[in-house]
């Protein structure tokens, strides 16, 4: 039914952006350890998972735009929250990698 479909999309978003968030955190830790190449690889990988999450989310938005109204759903709200937080953490990871590179050059 419709709810099962919505839950599947939500879990697709949540699992992809959860991976992205974990990879971004790992990237920050790699940068702190001075492993910049590895940090950047992890950020790139995180971007791929975020893209998958965005694709799943876009499908929901396109459905609504074409007239298929979505019922209010806490699970979708949670998925969107996770998506935005993973995006933010990825952006912060990129900045922290650059910051750690500068620090490494000063030492």
C-alpha positions in Angstrom: 0.0 0.0 0.0 0.9 3.7 -0.1 2.3 3.9 3.4 4.6 0.9 2.8 5.9 2.7 -0.3 6.5 5.9 1.7 8.3 3.9 4.5 10.5 2.3 1.9 11.5 5.7 0.4 12.1 7.0 4.0 14.3 4.1 4.8 16.2 4.5 1.5 16.9 8.1 2.4 17.8 7.3 6.0 20.2 4.5 5.2 22.0 6.5 2.5 22.4 9.6 4.5 23.4 7.6 7.6 26.3 6.2 5.6 27.1 9.7 4.3 27.1 11.1 7.9 29.4 8.3 9.1 31.8 8.8 6.2 31.9 12.5 6.8 32.8 12.0 10.5 35.5 9.5 9.5 36.8 12.1 7.0 37.1 14.6 9.8 39.0 12.1 11.9 41.3 11.2 9.0 42.0 14.9 8.5 42.8 15.4 12.1 45.3 12.5 11.8 46.9 14.2 8.8 45.6 11.6 6.3 44.2 14.2 3.8 44.0 11.9 0.8 41.9 9.4 2.8 39.8 12.2 4.2 39.0 13.5 0.8 38.1 10.0 -0.5 35.7 9.6 2.4 34.1 13.0 1.6 33.7 11.9 -2.0 32.1 8.7 -0.9 29.8 10.6 1.4 28.7 12.8 -1.5 27.7 9.7 -3.5 25.5 8.5 -0.6 24.0 12.0 -0.2 23.2 12.0 -3.9 21.3 8.7 -3.5 19.4 10.2 -0.6 18.5 13.3 -2.6 17.3 11.2 -5.6 14.9 9.2 -3.3 13.7 12.5 -1.8 13.3 14.1 -5.2 10.9 11.3 -6.2 8.6 12.3 -3.3 8.7 15.9 -4.3 7.9 15.1 -7.9 5.0 12.9 -6.9 3.6 15.7 -4.8 4.2 18.2 -7.6 2.2 16.0 -10.0 -0.8 16.0 -7.6 -0.2 12.9 -5.5 -0.5 14.5 -2.1 1.5 12.9 0.7 0.0 12.4 4.1 2.0 13.9 7.0 4.6 11.3 8.0 6.9 11.4 10.9 9.2 8.9 9.2 9.5 11.2 6.2 10.1 14.2 8.4 12.8 12.2 10.2 14.4 11.2 6.9 14.4 14.8 5.7 16.0 15.9 9.0 18.7 13.2 8.6 19.3 14.3 5.1 19.8 18.0 6.1 22.1 17.1 9.0 24.2 14.8 6.9 24.5 17.5 4.3 25.7 19.9 6.9 28.2 17.5 8.5 29.6 16.8 5.0 30.0 20.6 4.4 31.7 21.0 7.8 34.0 18.0 7.0 35.2 19.7 3.8 36.0 22.9 5.8 37.8 20.9 8.6 39.9 19.1 6.0 41.1 22.4 4.7 41.7 23.8 8.2 43.7 20.7 9.1 45.8 21.1 6.0 46.6 24.7 7.0 47.5 23.6 10.5 49.7 20.8 9.1 51.6 23.3 7.0 52.2 25.7 9.9 53.7 23.0 12.2 
